[in-house]
Amino acid sequence: MKKFSGITLVMVFLVLFGSCSESSTEEFEQLYTETNLGNEKIIVDPAAMEEELVNLVNQHRTSIGLNTLENSVPAYKYAEEHTDYMISHNVLSHDNFDSRATKIAEETNAVSISENVARYYTSAEKTLEAWVESATHKEAMEGDFTHTTLSVQLDKNGRPYFTQIFIKIE
C-alpha cells in the first residue's frame, strides 16, 4: 500500500506542477506594476502579510463552502527555503517542487501537496486577487487540503516573494 501511495503522490505532484502556466508570471508582474503606480514607497511587514494572506485564503475557502486550513509548522521551513531560492535567483518558480513535496510528505504524512508562488505584490488582497484570477492557482487554493503554510520574504529592494504550500493529511 505504501508503494501505491507513493506513486499516487508522485502523480499528483506531476499534475499539479505541470499545470502552472508561464503566463501566470506575466499576469503577476503586470498586477505588480498596477499596484505601484505613482512611485509610492510601500513598506511591507512580511510576518503580518503571512498572517493576513492565510486569513484571506481561509475566508475565501469558507465563502465557497470549503474547510479552513490549519497551520503546518513543519512545512514552513520548506516554504521559507523556496522563497529564499526564488529571491536569490530573482525568479518566480516551482523549481525543486518534487523534492520539497517529498520531504514534507515524509515529515507530515501528507497524501497530497500543492503550492502557489507569487512576487512583488504589496498587499495580501492583491496577492489573493491574482491567485483567484489564475485558474491553476485558484485550483490549488481551493483544493482538498487540510493544512497550509506561507512564507513571505523581501528581496534586497523590499519587494515581497511568496510561497504558500497546501497539504492534505488524513
Kinemage of the C-alpha trace (Angstrom):
@kinemage 1
@onewidth
@group {chain A} dominant
@subgroup {mainchain}
@vectorlist {calphas} color= white
{ca met a 1} P 0.000 0.000 0.000
{ca lys a 2} L 2.876 2.383 0.754
{ca lys a 3} L 4.248 1.909 -2.739
{ca phe a 4} L 0.869 2.716 -4.275
{ca ser a 5} L 0.516 5.796 -2.083
{ca gly a 6} L 3.973 6.978 -3.058
{ca ile a 7} L 3.236 6.518 -6.745
{ca thr a 8} L -0.087 8.303 -6.341
{ca leu a 9} L 1.616 11.164 -4.521
{ca val a 10} L 4.239 11.493 -7.277
{ca met a 11} L 1.498 11.523 -9.928
{ca val a 12} L -0.384 14.272 -8.060
{ca phe a 13} L 2.830 16.297 -7.845
{ca leu a 14} L 3.459 15.947 -11.565
{ca val a 15} L -0.078 17.001 -12.473
{ca leu a 16} L -0.071 19.998 -10.136
{ca phe a 17} L 3.481 21.005 -11.040
{ca gly a 18} L 2.852 20.739 -14.757
{ca ser a 19} L -0.381 22.706 -14.619
{ca cys a 20} L 1.139 26.053 -13.635
{ca ser a 21} L 1.458 28.094 -16.816
{ca glu a 22} L 4.166 30.580 -17.760
{ca ser a 23} L 1.533 33.230 -18.462
{ca ser a 24} L 0.864 33.403 -14.727
{ca thr a 25} L 4.233 35.105 -14.199
{ca glu a 26} L 3.348 37.789 -16.739
{ca glu a 27} L -0.061 38.306 -15.123
{ca phe a 28} L 1.525 38.642 -11.681
{ca glu a 29} L 4.131 41.133 -12.863
{ca gln a 30} L 1.503 43.264 -14.614
{ca leu a 31} L -0.574 43.380 -11.428
{ca tyr a 32} L 2.574 44.373 -9.525
{ca thr a 33} L 3.043 47.281 -11.893
{ca glu a 34} L -0.566 48.300 -11.382
{ca thr a 35} L -0.215 48.275 -7.590
{ca asn a 36} L 2.827 50.540 -7.677
{ca leu a 37} L 1.690 53.322 -9.990
{ca gly a 38} L 2.790 56.722 -8.779
{ca asn a 39} L 6.190 55.561 -7.478
{ca glu a 40} L 4.905 55.480 -3.937
{ca lys a 41} L 7.087 53.720 -1.397
{ca ile a 42} L 5.230 50.941 0.395
{ca ile a 43} L 6.635 49.262 3.489
{ca val a 44} L 5.771 45.565 3.741
{ca asp a 45} L 5.828 43.618 7.008
{ca pro a 46} L 6.378 40.009 5.880
{ca ala a 47} L 5.128 38.383 9.105
{ca ala a 48} L 1.953 40.468 9.131
{ca met a 49} L 1.389 39.751 5.439
{ca glu a 50} L 1.784 35.991 6.032
{ca glu a 51} L -0.907 36.087 8.703
{ca glu a 52} L -3.219 38.328 6.685
{ca leu a 53} L -2.920 36.290 3.475
{ca val a 54} L -3.540 32.962 5.230
{ca asn a 55} L -6.626 34.529 6.820
{ca leu a 56} L -7.816 35.787 3.415
{ca val a 57} L -7.256 32.372 1.820
{ca asn a 58} L -9.283 30.772 4.615
{ca gln a 59} L -12.038 33.395 4.251
{ca his a 60} L -12.137 32.680 0.524
{ca arg a 61} L -12.350 28.941 1.159
{ca thr a 62} L -15.185 29.269 3.693
{ca ser a 63} L -17.065 31.641 1.373
{ca ile a 64} L -17.352 28.786 -1.137
{ca gly a 65} L -18.140 26.104 1.443
{ca leu a 66} L -14.653 24.674 1.988
{ca asn a 67} L -12.874 23.969 5.269
{ca thr a 68} L -10.339 26.374 6.735
{ca leu a 69} L -6.723 25.273 6.611
{ca glu a 70} L -4.687 24.630 9.741
{ca asn a 71} L -1.131 25.910 10.016
{ca ser a 72} L 1.584 23.353 9.245
{ca val a 73} L 4.616 24.269 11.323
{ca pro a 74} L 6.872 21.509 9.890
{ca ala a 75} L 6.263 22.657 6.300
{ca tyr a 76} L 7.173 26.290 6.960
{ca lys a 77} L 10.911 25.706 6.610
{ca tyr a 78} L 10.345 24.330 3.088
{ca ala a 79} L 8.231 27.321 2.081
{ca glu a 80} L 10.858 29.636 3.525
{ca glu a 81} L 13.713 27.826 1.727
{ca his a 82} L 11.852 28.069 -1.569
{ca thr a 83} L 11.110 31.756 -1.078
{ca asp a 84} L 14.825 32.331 -0.373
{ca tyr a 85} L 15.654 30.353 -3.526
{ca met a 86} L 13.372 32.496 -5.691
{ca ile a 87} L 14.855 35.688 -4.243
{ca ser a 88} L 18.444 34.510 -4.749
{ca his a 89} L 17.698 33.583 -8.375
{ca asn a 90} L 15.435 36.607 -8.991
{ca val a 91} L 12.780 34.321 -10.442
{ca leu a 92} L 9.249 33.140 -9.798
{ca ser a 93} L 9.326 29.345 -9.939
{ca his a 94} L 8.255 25.944 -8.685
{ca asp a 95} L 11.812 24.614 -9.064
{ca asn a 96} L 12.529 21.541 -6.912
{ca phe a 97} L 8.848 21.121 -6.028
{ca asp a 98} L 9.023 17.320 -6.178
{ca ser a 99} L 11.885 17.214 -3.702
{ca arg a 100} L 10.207 19.737 -1.393
{ca ala a 101} L 6.897 17.886 -1.520
{ca thr a 102} L 8.532 14.525 -0.827
{ca lys a 103} L 10.248 15.890 2.283
{ca ile a 104} L 7.030 17.497 3.507
{ca ala a 105} L 5.107 14.260 2.910
{ca glu a 106} L 7.701 12.287 4.896
{ca glu a 107} L 7.528 14.692 7.843
{ca thr a 108} L 3.767 15.219 7.931
{ca asn a 109} L 2.338 12.001 6.427
{ca ala a 110} L 0.711 14.142 3.741
{ca val a 111} L -1.178 12.389 0.955
{ca ser a 112} L -1.376 15.432 -1.323
{ca ile a 113} L 0.660 18.637 -1.662
{ca ser a 114} L 0.465 21.707 -3.889
{ca glu a 115} L 1.861 25.220 -3.828
{ca asn a 116} L 1.284 28.728 -5.063
{ca val a 117} L 4.024 31.278 -5.563
{ca ala a 118} L 3.968 34.993 -6.266
{ca arg a 119} L 6.212 38.016 -6.119
{ca tyr a 120} L 6.076 41.795 -5.923
{ca tyr a 121} L 2.536 42.125 -4.548
{ca thr a 122} L 2.436 44.819 -1.912
{ca ser a 123} L -0.750 43.643 -0.211
{ca ala a 124} L -2.324 40.370 0.812
{ca glu a 125} L -5.509 41.422 -1.001
{ca lys a 126} L -3.726 41.883 -4.353
{ca thr a 127} L -1.971 38.525 -3.953
{ca leu a 128} L -5.239 36.728 -3.237
{ca glu a 129} L -6.928 38.518 -6.139
{ca ala a 130} L -4.192 37.355 -8.539
{ca trp a 131} L -4.430 33.761 -7.303
{ca val a 132} L -8.217 33.763 -7.677
{ca glu a 133} L -7.902 35.140 -11.232
{ca ser a 134} L -5.405 32.425 -12.244
{ca ala a 135} L -7.121 29.075 -12.899
{ca thr a 136} L -4.192 26.928 -11.758
{ca his a 137} L -3.510 28.949 -8.614
{ca lys a 138} L -7.204 29.073 -7.764
{ca glu a 139} L -7.409 25.287 -8.183
{ca ala a 140} L -4.568 24.797 -5.697
{ca met a 141} L -6.047 27.292 -3.228
{ca glu a 142} L -9.488 25.659 -3.438
{ca gly a 143} L -8.166 22.082 -3.396
{ca asp a 144} L -8.927 19.265 -0.991
{ca phe a 145} L -6.374 20.230 1.649
{ca thr a 146} L -6.293 20.327 5.449
{ca his a 147} L -3.165 22.372 6.192
{ca thr a 148} L -1.126 25.234 4.788
{ca thr a 149} L 1.948 27.276 5.412
{ca leu a 150} L 3.058 30.555 3.887
{ca ser a 151} L 6.437 32.249 3.673
{ca val a 152} L 6.654 35.905 2.677
{ca gln a 153} L 10.117 37.409 2.446
{ca leu a 154} L 11.549 40.573 0.962
{ca asp a 155} L 14.298 40.857 -1.628
{ca lys a 156} L 17.074 43.456 -1.270
{ca asn a 157} L 14.762 46.089 -2.786
{ca gly a 158} L 11.989 45.402 -0.275
{ca arg a 159} L 9.760 43.552 -2.772
{ca pro a 160} L 7.846 40.562 -1.387
{ca tyr a 161} L 8.105 36.977 -2.616
{ca phe a 162} L 5.526 34.377 -1.568
{ca thr a 163} L 5.454 30.576 -1.275
{ca gln a 164} L 2.240 29.021 0.028
{ca ile a 165} L 2.149 25.253 0.434
{ca phe a 166} L -1.129 23.326 0.657
{ca ile a 167} L -1.160 19.913 2.351
{ca lys a 168} L -3.721 17.168 2.858
{ca ile a 169} L -3.231 14.982 5.900
{ca glu a 170} L -5.694 12.181 6.541
